[in-house]
Amino acid sequence: MIKTDENSLICDLAQTYNIYDYKQLPLMSVAVFACGLKSDSRIKMKMAGQKVPVNTLLLASICDTLKMLLWTKTKDAKYNRNRPKSILNIINDVKKDEIIGFHSSEDFLKARYKEVR
């Protein structure tokens, strides 16, 4: 954890346990305190590669589902217009895949070769 982000660990230890100088404590004690941090602590989120806490993702998912349910009851849904944007996709920075068409197999092979390089 120290190697990943020492400042986040220091901040989390200070916020959770009021430990302002972890270097004065024995290594095993610091390890126990670090493992006891909540899953939404800065260092644990950074090590897990999370941008936001899990409860925020769950709330965004609930909101997206509710928006979709309400949208399906409108005239816009009948004609597939004004579909609500997903908050969860915005948070996770999900981009839409581009659909690419080719006129010939040679065009496809050229594009594939460029992508592999």
Biopython code that builds the backbone (N, CA, C, O; Angstrom):
import numpy as np
from Bio.PDB.StructureBuilder import StructureBuilder

atoms = [
    (1, "MET", "N", (0.824, -1.191, 0.000)),
    (1, "MET", "CA", (0.000, 0.000, 0.000)),
    (1, "MET", "C", (0.869, 1.255, 0.000)),
    (1, "MET", "O", (0.546, 2.251, -0.648)),
    (2, "ILE", "N", (1.965, 1.189, 0.732)),
    (2, "ILE", "CA", (2.864, 2.343, 0.789)),
    (2, "ILE", "C", (3.443, 2.606, -0.589)),
    (2, "ILE", "O", (3.581, 3.756, -1.006)),
    (3, "LYS", "N", (3.783, 1.533, -1.296)),
    (3, "LYS", "CA", (4.359, 1.679, -2.630)),
    (3, "LYS", "C", (3.339, 2.242, -3.621)),
    (3, "LYS", "O", (3.701, 2.990, -4.529)),
    (4, "THR", "N", (2.072, 1.883, -3.446)),
    (4, "THR", "CA", (1.027, 2.338, -4.363)),
    (4, "THR", "C", (0.789, 3.835, -4.230)),
    (4, "THR", "O", (0.861, 4.568, -5.216)),
    (5, "ASP", "N", (0.503, 4.293, -3.011)),
    (5, "ASP", "CA", (0.248, 5.719, -2.782)),
    (5, "ASP", "C", (0.359, 6.005, -1.285)),
    (5, "ASP", "O", (-0.603, 5.847, -0.533)),
    (6, "GLU", "N", (1.528, 6.420, -0.883)),
    (6, "GLU", "CA", (1.788, 6.650, 0.538)),
    (6, "GLU", "C", (0.913, 7.765, 1.096)),
    (6, "GLU", "O", (0.441, 7.669, 2.229)),
    (7, "ASN", "N", (0.689, 8.817, 0.322)),
    (7, "ASN", "CA", (-0.116, 9.940, 0.811)),
    (7, "ASN", "C", (-1.555, 9.527, 1.095)),
    (7, "ASN", "O", (-2.140, 9.959, 2.088)),
    (8, "SER", "N", (-2.122, 8.704, 0.239)),
    (8, "SER", "CA", (-3.489, 8.224, 0.484)),
    (8, "SER", "C", (-3.542, 7.372, 1.743)),
    (8, "SER", "O", (-4.483, 7.482, 2.530)),
    (9, "LEU", "N", (-2.550, 6.535, 1.934)),
    (9, "LEU", "CA", (-2.504, 5.695, 3.132)),
    (9, "LEU", "C", (-2.374, 6.550, 4.386)),
    (9, "LEU", "O", (-3.061, 6.304, 5.377)),
    (10, "ILE", "N", (-1.501, 7.551, 4.350)),
    (10, "ILE", "CA", (-1.333, 8.452, 5.498)),
    (10, "ILE", "C", (-2.644, 9.154, 5.813)),
    (10, "ILE", "O", (-3.045, 9.245, 6.973)),
    (11, "CYS", "N", (-3.305, 9.646, 4.788)),
    (11, "CYS", "CA", (-4.578, 10.346, 4.978)),
    (11, "CYS", "C", (-5.640, 9.411, 5.556)),
    (11, "CYS", "O", (-6.375, 9.793, 6.467)),
    (12, "ASP", "N", (-5.721, 8.196, 5.034)),
    (12, "ASP", "CA", (-6.711, 7.232, 5.534)),
    (12, "ASP", "C", (-6.427, 6.827, 6.974)),
    (12, "ASP", "O", (-7.351, 6.714, 7.780)),
    (13, "LEU", "N", (-5.155, 6.606, 7.307)),
    (13, "LEU", "CA", (-4.811, 6.247, 8.684)),
    (13, "LEU", "C", (-5.117, 7.397, 9.640)),
    (13, "LEU", "O", (-5.583, 7.174, 10.758)),
    (14, "ALA", "N", (-4.854, 8.622, 9.200)),
    (14, "ALA", "CA", (-5.146, 9.781, 10.043)),
    (14, "ALA", "C", (-6.650, 9.959, 10.229)),
    (14, "ALA", "O", (-7.112, 10.245, 11.333)),
    (15, "GLN", "N", (-7.403, 9.791, 9.164)),
    (15, "GLN", "CA", (-8.855, 9.981, 9.233)),
    (15, "GLN", "C", (-9.525, 8.882, 10.052)),
    (15, "GLN", "O", (-10.430, 9.164, 10.838)),
    (16, "THR", "N", (-9.099, 7.656, 9.880)),
    (16, "THR", "CA", (-9.762, 6.529, 10.531)),
    (16, "THR", "C", (-9.274, 6.291, 11.956)),
    (16, "THR", "O", (-10.075, 6.087, 12.868)),
    (17, "TYR", "N", (-7.949, 6.319, 12.144)),
    (17, "TYR", "CA", (-7.388, 5.923, 13.438)),
    (17, "TYR", "C", (-6.671, 7.056, 14.178)),
    (17, "TYR", "O", (-6.145, 6.835, 15.269)),
    (18, "ASN", "N", (-6.642, 8.251, 13.611)),
    (18, "ASN", "CA", (-5.893, 9.383, 14.179)),
    (18, "ASN", "C", (-4.402, 9.061, 14.318)),
    (18, "ASN", "O", (-3.754, 9.468, 15.282)),
    (19, "ILE", "N", (-3.878, 8.332, 13.346)),
    (19, "ILE", "CA", (-2.443, 8.031, 13.290)),
    (19, "ILE", "C", (-1.834, 9.007, 12.290)),
    (19, "ILE", "O", (-2.094, 8.923, 11.090)),
    (20, "TYR", "N", (-1.025, 9.929, 12.793)),
    (20, "TYR", "CA", (-0.467, 10.965, 11.931)),
    (20, "TYR", "C", (0.959, 10.650, 11.477)),
    (20, "TYR", "O", (1.418, 11.196, 10.474)),
    (21, "ASP", "N", (1.657, 9.785, 12.195)),
    (21, "ASP", "CA", (3.002, 9.381, 11.795)),
    (21, "ASP", "C", (3.108, 7.865, 11.949)),
    (21, "ASP", "O", (3.480, 7.359, 13.008)),
    (22, "TYR", "N", (2.781, 7.167, 10.892)),
    (22, "TYR", "CA", (2.744, 5.702, 10.964)),
    (22, "TYR", "C", (4.133, 5.094, 11.128)),
    (22, "TYR", "O", (4.251, 3.942, 11.547)),
    (23, "LYS", "N", (5.176, 5.836, 10.810)),
    (23, "LYS", "CA", (6.538, 5.302, 10.884)),
    (23, "LYS", "C", (7.009, 5.105, 12.325)),
    (23, "LYS", "O", (7.993, 4.406, 12.566)),
    (24, "GLN", "N", (6.316, 5.713, 13.275)),
    (24, "GLN", "CA", (6.669, 5.526, 14.687)),
    (24, "GLN", "C", (6.113, 4.216, 15.240)),
    (24, "GLN", "O", (6.535, 3.764, 16.304)),
    (25, "LEU", "N", (5.179, 3.610, 14.533)),
    (25, "LEU", "CA", (4.544, 2.374, 14.991)),
    (25, "LEU", "C", (5.266, 1.155, 14.419)),
    (25, "LEU", "O", (5.946, 1.258, 13.398)),
    (26, "PRO", "N", (5.120, 0.000, 15.074)),
    (26, "PRO", "CA", (5.687, -1.234, 14.504)),
    (26, "PRO", "C", (5.010, -1.580, 13.171)),
    (26, "PRO", "O", (3.834, -1.286, 12.957)),
    (27, "LEU", "N", (5.770, -2.199, 12.305)),
    (27, "LEU", "CA", (5.288, -2.525, 10.960)),
    (27, "LEU", "C", (4.031, -3.385, 10.989)),
    (27, "LEU", "O", (3.103, -3.149, 10.215)),
    (28, "MET", "N", (3.990, -4.371, 11.866)),
    (28, "MET", "CA", (2.815, -5.253, 11.942)),
    (28, "MET", "C", (1.562, -4.482, 12.355)),
    (28, "MET", "O", (0.470, -4.765, 11.863)),
    (29, "SER", "N", (1.712, -3.519, 13.247)),
    (29, "SER", "CA", (0.557, -2.712, 13.673)),
    (29, "SER", "C", (0.031, -1.882, 12.511)),
    (29, "SER", "O", (-1.178, -1.793, 12.298)),
    (30, "VAL", "N", (0.939, -1.279, 11.769)),
    (30, "VAL", "CA", (0.528, -0.482, 10.607)),
    (30, "VAL", "C", (-0.151, -1.377, 9.578)),
    (30, "VAL", "O", (-1.144, -0.976, 8.970)),
    (31, "ALA", "N", (0.370, -2.579, 9.377)),
    (31, "ALA", "CA", (-0.239, -3.518, 8.423)),
    (31, "ALA", "C", (-1.649, -3.894, 8.858)),
    (31, "ALA", "O", (-2.555, -3.970, 8.028)),
    (32, "VAL", "N", (-1.841, -4.130, 10.153)),
    (32, "VAL", "CA", (-3.171, -4.478, 10.664)),
    (32, "VAL", "C", (-4.127, -3.309, 10.477)),
    (32, "VAL", "O", (-5.266, -3.496, 10.050)),
    (33, "PHE", "N", (-3.663, -2.093, 10.798)),
    (33, "PHE", "CA", (-4.514, -0.911, 10.627)),
    (33, "PHE", "C", (-4.864, -0.699, 9.151)),
    (33, "PHE", "O", (-6.004, -0.369, 8.821)),
    (34, "ALA", "N", (-3.883, -0.889, 8.269)),
    (34, "ALA", "CA", (-4.119, -0.687, 6.837)),
    (34, "ALA", "C", (-5.120, -1.705, 6.299)),
    (34, "ALA", "O", (-5.977, -1.360, 5.486)),
    (35, "CYS", "N", (-5.020, -2.951, 6.744)),
    (35, "CYS", "CA", (-5.965, -3.977, 6.288)),
    (35, "CYS", "C", (-7.360, -3.738, 6.842)),
    (35, "CYS", "O", (-8.351, -4.168, 6.252)),
    (36, "GLY", "N", (-7.435, -3.055, 7.970)),
    (36, "GLY", "CA", (-8.729, -2.783, 8.587)),
    (36, "GLY", "C", (-9.455, -1.585, 8.020)),
    (36, "GLY", "O", (-10.564, -1.273, 8.453)),
    (37, "LEU", "N", (-8.849, -0.905, 7.059)),
    (37, "LEU", "CA", (-9.521, 0.246, 6.450)),
    (37, "LEU", "C", (-10.746, -0.217, 5.670)),
    (37, "LEU", "O", (-10.777, -1.334, 5.155)),
    (38, "LYS", "N", (-11.748, 0.643, 5.588)),
    (38, "LYS", "CA", (-12.972, 0.309, 4.857)),
    (38, "LYS", "C", (-12.685, 0.225, 3.362)),
    (38, "LYS", "O", (-11.682, 0.747, 2.875)),
    (39, "SER", "N", (-13.574, -0.433, 2.657)),
    (39, "SER", "CA", (-13.378, -0.616, 1.213)),
    (39, "SER", "C", (-13.514, 0.690, 0.437)),
    (39, "SER", "O", (-13.081, 0.769, -0.713)),
    (40, "ASP", "N", (-14.111, 1.718, 1.049)),
    (40, "ASP", "CA", (-14.226, 3.001, 0.352)),
    (40, "ASP", "C", (-13.128, 3.983, 0.769)),
    (40, "ASP", "O", (-13.234, 5.179, 0.498)),
    (41, "SER", "N", (-12.074, 3.487, 1.425)),
    (41, "SER", "CA", (-10.945, 4.359, 1.757)),
    (41, "SER", "C", (-10.166, 4.667, 0.478)),
    (41, "SER", "O", (-10.233, 3.924, -0.501)),
    (42, "ARG", "N", (-9.438, 5.759, 0.506)),
    (42, "ARG", "CA", (-8.715, 6.211, -0.692)),
    (42, "ARG", "C", (-7.754, 5.149, -1.219)),
    (42, "ARG", "O", (-7.723, 4.865, -2.417)),
    (43, "ILE", "N", (-6.974, 4.569, -0.317)),
    (43, "ILE", "CA", (-5.941, 3.624, -0.754)),
    (43, "ILE", "C", (-6.549, 2.335, -1.286)),
    (43, "ILE", "O", (-6.067, 1.791, -2.280)),
    (44, "LYS", "N", (-7.592, 1.840, -0.648)),
    (44, "LYS", "CA", (-8.204, 0.590, -1.126)),
    (44, "LYS", "C", (-8.907, 0.808, -2.460)),
    (44, "LYS", "O", (-8.876, -0.071, -3.322)),
    (45, "MET", "N", (-9.540, 1.962, -2.645)),
    (45, "MET", "CA", (-10.172, 2.248, -3.936)),
    (45, "MET", "C", (-9.116, 2.368, -5.030)),
    (45, "MET", "O", (-9.316, 1.894, -6.148)),
    (46, "LYS", "N", (-7.993, 3.004, -4.704)),
    (46, "LYS", "CA", (-6.933, 3.155, -5.697)),
    (46, "LYS", "C", (-6.345, 1.795, -6.074)),
    (46, "LYS", "O", (-6.081, 1.532, -7.247)),
    (47, "MET", "N", (-6.145, 0.940, -5.083)),
    (47, "MET", "CA", (-5.584, -0.382, -5.371)),
    (47, "MET", "C", (-6.557, -1.254, -6.157)),
    (47, "MET", "O", (-6.135, -2.111, -6.933)),
    (48, "ALA", "N", (-7.854, -1.039, -5.960)),
    (48, "ALA", "CA", (-8.862, -1.815, -6.689)),
    (48, "ALA", "C", (-9.177, -1.203, -8.051)),
    (48, "ALA", "O", (-9.896, -1.807, -8.847)),
    (49, "GLY", "N", (-8.652, -0.016, -8.326)),
    (49, "GLY", "CA", (-8.917, 0.642, -9.603)),
    (49, "GLY", "C", (-10.302, 1.250, -9.691)),
    (49, "GLY", "O", (-10.832, 1.422, -10.789)),
    (50, "GLN", "N", (-10.896, 1.578, -8.562)),
    (50, "GLN", "CA", (-12.233, 2.169, -8.537)),
    (50, "GLN", "C", (-12.132, 3.684, -8.554)),
    (50, "GLN", "O", (-11.255, 4.266, -7.916)),
    (51, "LYS", "N", (-13.038, 4.318, -9.291)),
    (51, "LYS", "CA", (-13.111, 5.774, -9.298)),
    (51, "LYS", "C", (-14.061, 6.276, -8.222)),
    (51, "LYS", "O", (-13.823, 7.313, -7.602)),
    (52, "VAL", "N", (-15.124, 5.540, -8.010)),
    (52, "VAL", "CA", (-16.149, 5.935, -7.040)),
    (52, "VAL", "C", (-16.495, 4.736, -6.157)),
    (52, "VAL", "O", (-16.266, 3.590, -6.544)),
    (53, "PRO", "N", (-17.045, 5.000, -4.977)),
    (53, "PRO", "CA", (-17.418, 3.888, -4.090)),
    (53, "PRO", "C", (-18.531, 3.021, -4.683)),
    (53, "PRO", "O", (-19.281, 3.463, -5.553)),
    (54, "VAL", "N", (-18.623, 1.793, -4.203)),
    (54, "VAL", "CA", (-19.605, 0.832, -4.704)),
    (54, "VAL", "C", (-21.030, 1.332, -4.478)),
    (54, "VAL", "O", (-21.891, 1.145, -5.338)),
    (55, "ASN", "N", (-21.290, 1.966, -3.328)),
    (55, "ASN", "CA", (-22.658, 2.435, -3.076)),
    (55, "ASN", "C", (-23.075, 3.504, -4.084)),
    (55, "ASN", "O", (-24.253, 3.591, -4.429)),
    (56, "THR", "N", (-22.140, 4.313, -4.559)),
    (56, "THR", "CA", (-22.453, 5.300, -5.593)),
    (56, "THR", "C", (-22.805, 4.605, -6.904)),
    (56, "THR", "O", (-23.720, 5.031, -7.608)),
    (57, "LEU", "N", (-22.082, 3.540, -7.231)),
    (57, "LEU", "CA", (-22.393, 2.778, -8.444)),
    (57, "LEU", "C", (-23.773, 2.132, -8.351)),
    (57, "LEU", "O", (-24.519, 2.108, -9.330)),
    (58, "LEU", "N", (-24.105, 1.612, -7.180)),
    (58, "LEU", "CA", (-25.430, 1.008, -6.993)),
    (58, "LEU", "C", (-26.537, 2.048, -7.136)),
    (58, "LEU", "O", (-27.561, 1.786, -7.767)),
    (59, "LEU", "N", (-26.334, 3.225, -6.552)),
    (59, "LEU", "CA", (-27.336, 4.289, -6.672)),
    (59, "LEU", "C", (-27.488, 4.741, -8.125)),
    (59, "LEU", "O", (-28.601, 4.998, -8.583)),
    (60, "ALA", "N", (-26.377, 4.838, -8.844)),
    (60, "ALA", "CA", (-26.441, 5.210, -10.259)),
    (60, "ALA", "C", (-27.187, 4.153, -11.060)),
    (60, "ALA", "O", (-27.965, 4.486, -11.954)),
    (61, "SER", "N", (-26.958, 2.890, -10.750)),
    (61, "SER", "CA", (-27.656, 1.803, -11.433)),
    (61, "SER", "C", (-29.159, 1.849, -11.160)),
    (61, "SER", "O", (-29.965, 1.654, -12.069)),
    (62, "ILE", "N", (-29.528, 2.105, -9.916)),
    (62, "ILE", "CA", (-30.948, 2.217, -9.561)),
    (62, "ILE", "C", (-31.588, 3.380, -10.305)),
    (62, "ILE", "O", (-32.695, 3.259, -10.829)),
    (63, "CYS", "N", (-30.889, 4.499, -10.347)),
    (63, "CYS", "CA", (-31.412, 5.681, -11.042)),
    (63, "CYS", "C", (-31.576, 5.406, -12.537)),
    (63, "CYS", "O", (-32.586, 5.782, -13.132)),
    (64, "ASP", "N", (-30.583, 4.752, -13.143)),
    (64, "ASP", "CA", (-30.666, 4.420, -14.567)),
    (64, "ASP", "C", (-31.852, 3.508, -14.858)),
    (64, "ASP", "O", (-32.566, 3.705, -15.842)),
    (65, "THR", "N", (-32.057, 2.525, -14.012)),
    (65, "THR", "CA", (-33.162, 1.588, -14.202)),
    (65, "THR", "C", (-34.504, 2.300, -14.087)),
    (65, "THR", "O", (-35.412, 2.058, -14.883)),
    (66, "LEU", "N", (-34.625, 3.171, -13.102)),
    (66, "LEU", "CA", (-35.869, 3.921, -12.929)),
    (66, "LEU", "C", (-36.124, 4.844, -14.117)),
    (66, "LEU", "O", (-37.250, 4.932, -14.606)),
    (67, "LYS", "N", (-35.077, 5.532, -14.582)),
    (67, "LYS", "CA", (-35.238, 6.402, -15.753)),
    (67, "LYS", "C", (-35.684, 5.602, -16.970)),
    (67, "LYS", "O", (-36.539, 6.051, -17.733)),
    (68, "MET", "N", (-35.104, 4.412, -17.154)),
    (68, "MET", "CA", (-35.455, 3.578, -18.304)),
    (68, "MET", "C", (-36.898, 3.092, -18.200)),
    (68, "MET", "O", (-37.621, 3.078, -19.196)),
    (69, "LEU", "N", (-37.316, 2.696, -17.004)),
    (69, "LEU", "CA", (-38.704, 2.255, -16.814)),
    (69, "LEU", "C", (-39.691, 3.374, -17.124)),
    (69, "LEU", "O", (-40.703, 3.157, -17.789)),
    (70, "LEU", "N", (-39.389, 4.559, -16.641)),
    (70, "LEU", "CA", (-40.277, 5.694, -16.913)),
    (70, "LEU", "C", (-40.273, 6.051, -18.395)),
    (70, "LEU", "O", (-41.318, 6.375, -18.960)),
    (71, "TRP", "N", (-39.106, 5.994, -19.023)),
    (71, "TRP", "CA", (-39.003, 6.336, -20.436)),
    (71, "TRP", "C", (-39.800, 5.360, -21.299)),
    (71, "TRP", "O", (-40.386, 5.763, -22.304)),
    (72, "THR", "N", (-39.829, 4.076, -20.918)),
    (72, "THR", "CA", (-40.545, 3.086, -21.727)),
    (72, "THR", "C", (-42.044, 3.346, -21.771)),
    (72, "THR", "O", (-42.734, 2.811, -22.639)),
    (73, "LYS", "N", (-42.553, 4.146, -20.865)),
    (73, "LYS", "CA", (-43.986, 4.454, -20.832)),
    (73, "LYS", "C", (-44.336, 5.714, -21.617)),
    (73, "LYS", "O", (-45.482, 6.160, -21.580)),
    (74, "THR", "N", (-43.379, 6.290, -22.318)),
    (74, "THR", "CA", (-43.623, 7.528, -23.061)),
    (74, "THR", "C", (-43.762, 7.247, -24.557)),
    (74, "THR", "O", (-43.466, 6.153, -25.037)),
    (75, "LYS", "N", (-44.224, 8.276, -25.279)),
    (75, "LYS", "CA", (-44.319, 8.170, -26.738)),
    (75, "LYS", "C", (-42.931, 8.125, -27.373)),
    (75, "LYS", "O", (-42.738, 7.522, -28.429)),
    (76, "ASP", "N", (-41.972, 8.770, -26.718)),
    (76, "ASP", "CA", (-40.603, 8.752, -27.249)),
    (76, "ASP", "C", (-40.048, 7.334, -27.329)),
    (76, "ASP", "O", (-39.303, 7.012, -28.256)),
    (77, "ALA", "N", (-40.397, 6.499, -26.385)),
    (77, "ALA", "CA", (-39.902, 5.120, -26.387)),
    (77, "ALA", "C", (-40.456, 4.347, -27.572)),
    (77, "ALA", "O", (-39.780, 3.487, -28.136)),
    (78, "LYS", "N", (-41.687, 4.659, -27.944)),
    (78, "LYS", "CA", (-42.311, 3.967, -29.073)),
    (78, "LYS", "C", (-41.509, 4.188, -30.356)),
    (78, "LYS", "O", (-41.398, 3.293, -31.194)),
    (79, "TYR", "N", (-40.954, 5.394, -30.495)),
    (79, "TYR", "CA", (-40.193, 5.739, -31.697)),
    (79, "TYR", "C", (-38.679, 5.777, -31.424)),
    (79, "TYR", "O", (-37.902, 6.248, -32.254)),
    (80, "ASN", "N", (-38.278, 5.276, -30.251)),
    (80, "ASN", "CA", (-36.868, 5.217, -29.854)),
    (80, "ASN", "C", (-36.179, 6.580, -29.943)),
    (80, "ASN", "O", (-35.101, 6.706, -30.525)),
    (81, "ARG", "N", (-36.812, 7.588, -29.362)),
    (81, "ARG", "CA", (-36.256, 8.941, -29.333)),
    (81, "ARG", "C", (-35.987, 9.342, -27.887)),
    (81, "ARG", "O", (-36.615, 8.829, -26.960)),
    (82, "ASN", "N", (-35.055, 10.256, -27.710)),
    (82, "ASN", "CA", (-34.749, 10.847, -26.403)),
    (82, "ASN", "C", (-34.513, 9.798, -25.318)),
    (82, "ASN", "O", (-34.976, 9.941, -24.186)),
    (83, "ARG", "N", (-33.803, 8.767, -25.673)),
    (83, "ARG", "CA", (-33.471, 7.721, -24.700)),
    (83, "ARG", "C", (-32.600, 8.341, -23.601)),
    (83, "ARG", "O", (-31.662, 9.075, -23.912)),
    (84, "PRO", "N", (-32.886, 8.066, -22.338)),
    (84, "PRO", "CA", (-32.094, 8.674, -21.258)),
    (84, "PRO", "C", (-30.660, 8.146, -21.241)),
    (84, "PRO", "O", (-30.406, 6.972, -21.509)),
    (85, "LYS", "N", (-29.738, 9.043, -20.920)),
    (85, "LYS", "CA", (-28.330, 8.653, -20.835)),
    (85, "LYS", "C", (-28.081, 7.924, -19.518)),
    (85, "LYS", "O", (-28.700, 8.233, -18.500)),
    (86, "SER", "N", (-27.196, 6.984, -19.550)),
    (86, "SER", "CA", (-26.876, 6.186, -18.370)),
    (86, "SER", "C", (-25.852, 6.913, -17.495)),
    (86, "SER", "O", (-24.754, 7.233, -17.951)),
    (87, "ILE", "N", (-26.212, 7.168, -16.259)),
    (87, "ILE", "CA", (-25.285, 7.786, -15.311)),
    (87, "ILE", "C", (-24.128, 6.828, -15.030)),
    (87, "ILE", "O", (-22.982, 7.256, -14.888)),
    (88, "LEU", "N", (-24.428, 5.557, -14.951)),
    (88, "LEU", "CA", (-23.406, 4.544, -14.678)),
    (88, "LEU", "C", (-22.342, 4.535, -15.776)),
    (88, "LEU", "O", (-21.151, 4.422, -15.486)),
    (89, "ASN", "N", (-22.764, 4.653, -17.025)),
    (89, "ASN", "CA", (-21.805, 4.697, -18.131)),
    (89, "ASN", "C", (-20.981, 5.976, -18.105)),
    (89, "ASN", "O", (-19.804, 5.967, -18.465)),
    (90, "ILE", "N", (-21.593, 7.075, -17.680)),
    (90, "ILE", "CA", (-20.860, 8.336, -17.584)),
    (90, "ILE", "C", (-19.804, 8.243, -16.483)),
    (90, "ILE", "O", (-18.666, 8.676, -16.667)),
    (91, "ILE", "N", (-20.186, 7.676, -15.340)),
    (91, "ILE", "CA", (-19.240, 7.524, -14.226)),
    (91, "ILE", "C", (-18.077, 6.623, -14.621)),
    (91, "ILE", "O", (-16.923, 6.933, -14.327)),
    (92, "ASN", "N", (-18.375, 5.516, -15.283)),
    (92, "ASN", "CA", (-17.339, 4.552, -15.672)),
    (92, "ASN", "C", (-16.645, 4.920, -16.969)),
    (92, "ASN", "O", (-15.743, 4.209, -17.413)),
    (93, "ASP", "N", (-17.056, 6.028, -17.588)),
    (93, "ASP", "CA", (-16.455, 6.524, -18.825)),
    (93, "ASP", "C", (-16.517, 5.478, -19.940)),
    (93, "ASP", "O", (-15.523, 5.209, -20.614)),
    (94, "VAL", "N", (-17.701, 4.897, -20.119)),
    (94, "VAL", "CA", (-17.916, 3.902, -21.167)),
    (94, "VAL", "C", (-18.230, 4.634, -22.467)),
    (94, "VAL", "O", (-19.113, 5.490, -22.520)),
    (95, "LYS", "N", (-17.494, 4.282, -23.503)),
    (95, "LYS", "CA", (-17.718, 4.897, -24.805)),
    (95, "LYS", "C", (-18.399, 3.898, -25.720)),
    (95, "LYS", "O", (-18.159, 2.693, -25.641)),
    (96, "LYS", "N", (-19.251, 4.417, -26.587)),
    (96, "LYS", "CA", (-19.950, 3.562, -27.539)),
    (96, "LYS", "C", (-18.973, 3.044, -28.585)),
    (96, "LYS", "O", (-18.115, 3.781, -29.072)),
    (97, "ASP", "N", (-19.114, 1.784, -28.917)),
    (97, "ASP", "CA", (-18.293, 1.214, -29.982)),
    (97, "ASP", "C", (-18.758, 1.767, -31.318)),
    (97, "ASP", "O", (-19.954, 1.854, -31.597)),
    (98, "GLU", "N", (-17.781, 2.139, -32.137)),
    (98, "GLU", "CA", (-18.113, 2.622, -33.469)),
    (98, "GLU", "C", (-18.302, 1.429, -34.400)),
    (98, "GLU", "O", (-17.514, 0.484, -34.385)),
    (99, "ILE", "N", (-19.343, 1.485, -35.197)),
    (99, "ILE", "CA", (-19.592, 0.431, -36.177)),
    (99, "ILE", "C", (-18.949, 0.871, -37.483)),
    (99, "ILE", "O", (-19.231, 1.950, -38.004)),
    (100, "ILE", "N", (-18.088, 0.018, -37.992)),
    (100, "ILE", "CA", (-17.357, 0.343, -39.208)),
    (100, "ILE", "C", (-17.749, -0.650, -40.290)),
    (100, "ILE", "O", (-17.801, -1.856, -40.051)),
    (101, "GLY", "N", (-18.024, -0.135, -41.483)),
    (101, "GLY", "CA", (-18.345, -0.986, -42.624)),
    (101, "GLY", "C", (-17.224, -0.947, -43.651)),
    (101, "GLY", "O", (-16.474, 0.026, -43.730)),
    (102, "PHE", "N", (-17.119, -2.005, -44.429)),
    (102, "PHE", "CA", (-16.079, -2.096, -45.448)),
    (102, "PHE", "C", (-16.721, -2.461, -46.774)),
    (102, "PHE", "O", (-17.712, -3.190, -46.824)),
    (103, "HIS", "N", (-16.139, -1.940, -47.850)),
    (103, "HIS", "CA", (-16.654, -2.217, -49.189)),
    (103, "HIS", "C", (-16.115, -3.529, -49.748)),
    (103, "HIS", "O", (-16.753, -4.165, -50.585)),
    (104, "SER", "N", (-14.946, -3.923, -49.283)),
    (104, "SER", "CA", (-14.357, -5.163, -49.798)),
    (104, "SER", "C", (-13.539, -5.837, -48.697)),
    (104, "SER", "O", (-13.264, -5.253, -47.648)),
    (105, "SER", "N", (-13.164, -7.071, -48.970)),
    (105, "SER", "CA", (-12.354, -7.802, -47.989)),
    (105, "SER", "C", (-10.954, -7.202, -47.876)),
    (105, "SER", "O", (-10.320, -7.289, -46.825)),
    (106, "GLU", "N", (-10.472, -6.590, -48.966)),
    (106, "GLU", "CA", (-9.157, -5.955, -48.920)),
    (106, "GLU", "C", (-9.167, -4.765, -47.967)),
    (106, "GLU", "O", (-8.214, -4.559, -47.215)),
    (107, "ASP", "N", (-10.254, -3.974, -47.997)),
    (107, "ASP", "CA", (-10.385, -2.846, -47.067)),
    (107, "ASP", "C", (-10.396, -3.339, -45.619)),
    (107, "ASP", "O", (-9.781, -2.738, -44.738)),
    (108, "PHE", "N", (-11.103, -4.435, -45.395)),
    (108, "PHE", "CA", (-11.153, -5.010, -44.048)),
    (108, "PHE", "C", (-9.769, -5.450, -43.593)),
    (108, "PHE", "O", (-9.368, -5.167, -42.464)),
    (109, "LEU", "N", (-9.038, -6.137, -44.458)),
    (109, "LEU", "CA", (-7.710, -6.628, -44.096)),
    (109, "LEU", "C", (-6.737, -5.477, -43.837)),
    (109, "LEU", "O", (-5.892, -5.570, -42.946)),
    (110, "LYS", "N", (-6.851, -4.388, -44.615)),
    (110, "LYS", "CA", (-6.001, -3.214, -44.383)),
    (110, "LYS", "C", (-6.298, -2.596, -43.017)),
    (110, "LYS", "O", (-5.381, -2.259, -42.269)),
    (111, "ALA", "N", (-7.575, -2.450, -42.699)),
    (111, "ALA", "CA", (-7.962, -1.875, -41.403)),
    (111, "ALA", "C", (-7.530, -2.780, -40.256)),
    (111, "ALA", "O", (-7.082, -2.304, -39.213)),
    (112, "ARG", "N", (-7.665, -4.061, -40.451)),
    (112, "ARG", "CA", (-7.261, -5.024, -39.420)),
    (112, "ARG", "C", (-5.755, -4.977, -39.203)),
    (112, "ARG", "O", (-5.280, -5.060, -38.070)),
    (113, "TYR", "N", (-5.014, -4.844, -40.283)),
    (113, "TYR", "CA", (-3.562, -4.770, -40.179)),
    (113, "TYR", "C", (-3.141, -3.512, -39.419)),
    (113, "TYR", "O", (-2.227, -3.558, -38.596)),
    (114, "LYS", "N", (-3.811, -2.386, -39.695)),
    (114, "LYS", "CA", (-3.505, -1.137, -38.993)),
    (114, "LYS", "C", (-3.828, -1.259, -37.505)),
    (114, "LYS", "O", (-3.093, -0.734, -36.669)),
    (115, "GLU", "N", (-4.908, -1.939, -37.173)),
    (115, "GLU", "CA", (-5.336, -2.092, -35.779)),
    (115, "GLU", "C", (-4.373, -2.971, -34.997)),
    (115, "GLU", "O", (-4.119, -2.722, -33.818)),
    (116, "VAL", "N", (-3.836, -3.994, -35.646)),
    (116, "VAL", "CA", (-2.931, -4.926, -34.979)),
    (116, "VAL", "C", (-1.584, -4.270, -34.703)),
    (116, "VAL", "O", (-0.944, -4.565, -33.694)),
    (117, "ARG", "N", (-1.157, -3.392, -35.582)),
    (117, "ARG", "CA", (0.147, -2.735, -35.422)),
    (117, "ARG", "C", (0.096, -1.840, -34.288)),
    (117, "ARG", "O", (1.089, -1.184, -33.974)),
]
sb = StructureBuilder()
sb.init_structure("model")
sb.init_model(0)
sb.init_chain("A")
sb.init_seg("    ")
for serial, (resi, resn, name, xyz) in enumerate(atoms, 1):
    if name == "N":
        sb.init_residue(resn, " ", resi, " ")
    sb.init_atom(name, np.array(xyz, "f"), 0.0, 1.0, " ", f" {name:<3s}", serial, name[0])
structure = sb.get_structure()
